[in-house]
Amino acid sequence: MSKEQLSRHLPDVVDARKMADHEVSLEGIVPVEKLVRLDSVTTEQGGFLQVTASFWKDPSRYRWLTLQASGRLVLECQRCLHGYDYPLSLDCSVMLVGNDDIAKQVPRSVEPVVLDEDKLSIWEVLVDEILLVLPQVSEHAPDECSGSSSYVLGPGEADHQEEAPAVENPFSVLAQLKNSSASGDED
């Protein structure tokens, strides 16, 4: 596989078919602020991700893109609503296909990416893959979080919770009246 380093910044849009035919590997950085769709899950848009994009063909002549990315994202803790560092480590492969009909034919275990006239946005694929690996509920480690963890119960803790104080039944007076009238009828 030949290595080509275009610049320090990884390009966004490339001719994916040509890159795969020549088995090109690109390395560079991507500014987190340029990955606009991550705005909804990150609290800081600063920093960079180190990314390697390797285009290749398998023995059956299908074209692929392997992405490897590492860096740091600042996610919002869902308990305390403060940001925390999330170490990102991504390693995935997607099949590059020419149209939706071909995409429907690939096995379910393969993730297809449809090219737009042989063009591909590496950054868009990167964002898609990052969103897939992020935690569904982002939280600090419990010992690092300033938010309430009262809803978290460890094994067996539910059995040792204080019992709620007994609440007087509002109909108990009626039950007493009924009982007293029933005993008065027997006299």
Secondary structure per residue as TSV (DSSP state, phi and psi in degrees):
chain	resnum	aa	ss	phi	psi
A	1	M	-	360.0	128.8
A	2	S	E	-83.6	148.3
A	3	K	E	-111.2	135.3
A	4	E	-	-135.1	125.5
A	5	Q	-	-112.4	104.1
A	6	L	-	-71.0	-51.3
A	7	S	-	-160.8	-179.3
A	8	R	S	-66.9	-33.0
A	9	H	B	-89.5	133.5
A	10	L	-	-72.4	131.3
A	11	P	-	-66.3	154.8
A	12	D	S	-85.3	-66.8
A	13	V	E	-98.9	130.4
A	14	V	E	-135.4	165.1
A	15	D	E	-84.8	93.5
A	16	A	H	-65.5	-37.1
A	17	R	H	-62.9	-45.7
A	18	K	H	-66.6	-41.3
A	19	M	H	-61.5	-43.6
A	20	A	H	-68.5	-39.8
A	21	D	H	-61.7	-31.6
A	22	H	T	-100.7	4.0
A	23	E	T	48.2	60.1
A	24	V	E	-91.0	141.7
A	25	S	E	-121.4	127.8
A	26	L	E	-114.1	137.6
A	27	E	E	-126.2	143.7
A	28	G	E	174.8	-172.4
A	29	I	E	-110.1	151.9
A	30	V	E	-126.3	121.9
A	31	P	E	-66.0	130.4
A	32	V	G	-58.7	-34.9
A	33	E	G	-63.2	-22.7
A	34	K	G	-80.5	-14.4
A	35	L	-	-91.6	74.0
A	36	V	G	-55.4	-37.7
A	37	R	G	-68.0	-11.8
A	38	L	G	-81.6	-9.7
A	39	D	G	-53.9	-33.6
A	40	S	G	-73.0	-16.6
A	41	V	T	-117.3	-12.4
A	42	T	E	-107.8	152.4
A	43	T	E	-101.7	-17.1
A	44	E	E	-128.0	136.7
A	45	Q	-	-103.5	9.2
A	46	G	-	-79.9	170.8
A	47	G	S	93.7	176.8
A	48	F	E	-135.4	154.9
A	49	L	E	-110.4	136.7
A	50	Q	E	-87.6	121.9
A	51	V	E	-129.5	139.3
A	52	T	E	-120.6	125.5
A	53	A	E	-115.6	112.2
A	54	S	E	-111.1	120.1
A	55	F	E	-99.0	136.7
A	56	W	E	-157.9	169.2
A	57	K	E	-122.1	138.7
A	58	D	-	-86.1	175.3
A	59	P	T	-58.4	-24.4
A	60	S	T	-86.0	5.1
A	61	R	-	73.4	18.0
A	62	Y	-	-79.1	144.4
A	63	R	E	-93.0	141.8
A	64	W	E	-135.1	159.1
A	65	L	E	-129.1	124.8
A	66	T	E	-108.7	126.1
A	67	L	E	-112.1	133.0
A	68	Q	E	-126.7	128.3
A	69	A	E	-140.6	144.9
A	70	S	E	-145.2	154.1
A	71	G	E	160.2	-158.4
A	72	R	E	-132.2	131.7
A	73	L	E	-115.8	149.6
A	74	V	E	-105.6	108.3
A	75	L	E	-98.1	160.8
A	76	E	E	-93.6	123.8
A	77	C	-	-68.3	130.5
A	78	Q	T	-78.7	-9.1
A	79	R	T	-90.2	-51.1
A	80	C	T	-104.9	-10.1
A	81	L	-	65.9	21.1
A	82	H	-	-102.9	158.4
A	83	G	E	-77.6	151.0
A	84	Y	E	-144.7	152.1
A	85	D	E	-73.3	129.5
A	86	Y	E	-118.2	114.3
A	87	P	E	-75.2	117.8
A	88	L	E	-93.0	131.1
A	89	S	E	-139.8	112.8
A	90	L	E	-124.5	135.6
A	91	D	E	-148.3	108.0
A	92	C	E	-147.8	161.7
A	93	S	E	-131.2	139.9
A	94	V	E	-128.4	147.2
A	95	M	E	-88.1	133.5
A	96	L	E	-93.8	120.3
A	97	V	E	-124.2	159.0
A	98	G	S	-83.8	-24.9
A	99	N	S	-158.8	173.1
A	100	D	H	-65.3	-32.2
A	101	D	H	-63.1	-42.3
A	102	I	H	-68.1	-39.8
A	103	A	H	-59.2	-35.8
A	104	K	H	-70.7	-19.3
A	105	Q	H	-91.7	-12.3
A	106	V	S	-74.8	151.4
A	107	P	-	-59.3	152.9
A	108	R	T	-61.1	-25.6
A	109	S	T	-75.9	-8.4
A	110	V	S	-108.0	134.7
A	111	E	-	-96.3	112.8
A	112	P	E	-87.3	148.4
A	113	V	E	-125.6	121.8
A	114	V	E	-83.1	126.5
A	115	L	-	-79.2	149.5
A	116	D	B	-106.1	95.3
A	117	E	T	52.8	49.0
A	118	D	T	71.8	-4.4
A	119	K	E	-89.7	147.7
A	120	L	E	-143.0	135.6
A	121	S	E	-91.6	105.5
A	122	I	H	-59.7	-38.9
A	123	W	H	-64.2	-39.1
A	124	E	H	-66.4	-42.0
A	125	V	H	-64.0	-40.7
A	126	L	H	-59.1	-47.2
A	127	V	H	-61.6	-45.4
A	128	D	H	-55.5	-46.1
A	129	E	H	-71.0	-35.7
A	130	I	H	-63.6	-45.0
A	131	L	H	-60.8	-29.8
A	132	L	H	-73.5	-28.2
A	133	V	H	-95.9	-10.7
A	134	L	S	-69.7	151.0
A	135	P	-	-64.0	145.6
A	136	Q	S	-65.3	-38.1
A	137	V	S	-123.1	112.2
A	138	S	-	-88.6	128.9
A	139	E	-	-146.5	148.3
A	140	H	-	-61.1	166.3
A	141	A	-	-65.5	142.3
A	142	P	G	-52.6	-36.0
A	143	D	G	-77.5	-8.2
A	144	E	G	-107.0	-6.1
A	145	C	-	-94.4	137.2
A	146	S	-	-90.9	-2.7
A	147	G	S	-81.7	170.1
A	148	S	-	-69.3	132.8
A	149	S	-	-119.4	23.4
A	150	S	T	-65.5	-21.4
A	151	Y	T	-82.0	-8.2
A	152	V	-	-89.4	121.0
A	153	L	-	-118.4	130.7
A	154	G	-	-83.1	-179.5
A	155	P	T	-59.5	127.2
A	156	G	T	80.8	-8.0
A	157	E	G	-69.3	-28.3
A	158	A	G	-64.5	-30.3
A	159	D	G	-71.7	-23.5
A	160	H	G	-103.4	10.6
A	161	Q	S	-71.1	147.4
A	162	E	-	-63.8	141.6
A	163	E	-	-76.3	145.8
A	164	A	-	-68.2	144.1
A	165	P	-	-61.9	146.1
A	166	A	-	-66.9	134.7
A	167	V	-	-103.5	132.1
A	168	E	-	-68.2	135.8
A	169	N	-	-72.0	123.4
A	170	P	T	-65.2	-17.3
A	171	F	T	-96.0	4.9
A	172	S	H	-63.7	-33.6
A	173	V	H	-62.8	-42.1
A	174	L	H	-63.7	-40.4
A	175	A	H	-63.2	-38.3
A	176	Q	H	-66.0	-43.1
A	177	L	H	-61.4	-41.4
A	178	K	H	-64.0	-45.3
A	179	N	H	-63.1	-40.9
A	180	S	H	-70.5	-35.7
A	181	S	H	-72.4	-33.2
A	182	A	H	-68.9	-38.1
A	183	S	H	-75.4	-26.5
A	184	G	H	-73.2	-28.8
A	185	D	H	-71.2	-27.9
A	186	E	-	-76.8	-19.9
A	187	D	-	-67.4	360.0
